[in-house]
């Protein structure tokens, strides 16, 4: 029976990617705390304001009970997605790997810029023997053993080219550098994404297929082949033309070599959606319902635009009315809901609501 249930879920994911009509959108959940770092109890000793974090301070074994707990909680929701274990999502891995100092805060971790001028970007590079790379891969290896085939190992939040370069140089300084040293900045965008892809490639070398495929971390989206996802949150500081001139090419390069790809977008960056839709190899766009941002109803036109060409993953603390809006206003092809819920019980209620709504 368990195998039959898994097969049905896999079939629904195939239909999602193939953009075939489904009776209801696929659903997965992010549980317990809206701040991702807080979901891991083992991170409490690191989440101290201004505490400088070194890789050796992160003891992977202390996190394993959290992963086990989160796996069982996800299973109890009845979600369509297969829960994915990722190297601890709170750490800004790419910023650390490229040289930024990492500091704890009450609810998360932040990086401090480490390059004083655009010229310094010429010297950045990806070192596979970097201590942060080794710590990342230690998570991958130990999570693989913990899984024992029960759940897939996937990619955590890894930022995007603008995010990483903005962290290295400083966000305001990056904007000025685009005008003052455009070729240096353009080259840096490609460099950091090359490092990102190399790290994900190293991760895939150490992980196995799960039920014949792989999964996108954080969103729990199963894919028939290897997958990757990225973001460009600092694009919100730029103009549509600057995004197209400086970041569209690097972002398109992330998709090279991967059959299943997605990009994470906030409403503040909706002006890049038209450019993202031009990336043929990009399969899906994931859009946040942000706290204090536009409502689900206000975003429906953007959702429709995406679904006309790509798959859509919507994340947020969606309630029943918002779920009704999405299911009533959007076509039932290529839609995946990744819902924040404060408890397993609330997630199960929302899962039941989706089923009831689809039966109407």
Secondary structure, DSSP 8 states (H G I E B T S, - for coil): -HHHHHHHHHHHHHHHHTT---SS-EEEEEES-SSGGGG-GGGGGT--TT-EE-GGG--GGGGHHHHHHHHHHHHHTT-SS--EEES-TTS-HHHHHTT-EEEE-SS-EEEE---SSGGGGGG----TT-HHHHHHHHHHHHHHHHHTTSSEEE------HHHHHHHHH-HHHHHHHHHHSHHHHHHHHHHHHHHHHHHHHHHHHT---BTTBEEETTTTEEESS-EEEEE-GGGGGS-HHHIIIIIHHHHHHHTTT-SEEEEEE-GGGGGGHHHHTT-TT--EEEEE--TTS--HHHHHHHHHHHHTTSEEEEEE---HHHHHHHHHHS-SSSEEEEEEESSHHHHHHHHHHHHHHHT-
